[in-house]
């Protein structure tokens, strides 16, 4: 089993800052409370019970307890994995 990660741990705030640097635009991350998430996805037709379970899952997954780095991606690729900042700069340069 492979657990695929990049070469460093990043928070959503860090990803927003990296994307801002790469694009020259201001990109922010604003976390939402579970109740707001449930209300937002309900607008997309997701049943409230399903949305609540997703919110609980996200709270568990995103609280940092599962944060880890592996070299599995580099091993699978046969080369070091690319840092997100490098990817963001390349994508921004070609307009993606």
N, C-alpha and C positions, 0 to 999 in steps of 0.2 A: 504494500500500500504506500502510495506517495502522498505526502503532505506538501503542497506547493506553496512556497513563500518567496518573496523577493529577498534581497540581501539585507534589508533592515526593516524594523518595525515602524509603522507609521500610524499616527492618529488621523482622524478625518480632518482635524484642524491643520495638521501638517500637510496633508494632501491638498487642501485648499490653498495653503501658502505656496506650495510648489507649483500648482497650476497657475496661480497669480503671477509668480515670477516668470514662468515659461511663456505665458500669453501676454503679459503686460496689462491684463485686466484685473480688477479686484474681484476675487472669488472668495466667498466666505462659506463657512459651515455653521449652521444653526441647528443644534440638536432639538428634537421635539420630544415632548413628554409622551408617555405611552397613550394617554387619553387622546392627545392631538393626533397621533399616528392612527389610532383606531378610527377616529372621525374622518381623517383624510382618506384612508383607503376605503371606507364605507361609501364615499362619493364615487369611487371607481367600481362599486358593485360587490365588493368583498363582504361576505356576511360578518356581522359583528363578532360572533364567536371565533371565527377563523382569524379575524384581524387581532383579536385579543391574544390568541395563542401565538401569533407572529410577534406581537409586541413583547410578550414574555420571553420568547426565544431570543429576540434581538437584545433585550436587556441582559440576558445571560451571556450571550456570545460577545457582546460589545463591552462588557465590564472589565476586560483586560485579563481575566483568569485563563483564557485560552491563547494568549499571546506567546508565540514562539517562532523561532527561525529554524529552518532546515536547509540542507544543501541538496534536497531531492530534485528541485527544478534544474539546478546546474548539472547534476548527475544525469538526468534524463536528456538534457540538451547537449551534453558533452562540452559545455562552456559555462562560464559564470553567468548567473542571471543578471539582468539589466536593472539598475536602480530606477525607481519610479521617476526621479527628477530627470534623468537622462531620457527616458521614454517621453516624458511630458514636453521636454524641449524639442525633441525630434518631431513629435506629433504637431506641436504648435507651429513649427517651421513650415510644415506642408499643409497647414490649415485643417488638421483633423481635430 
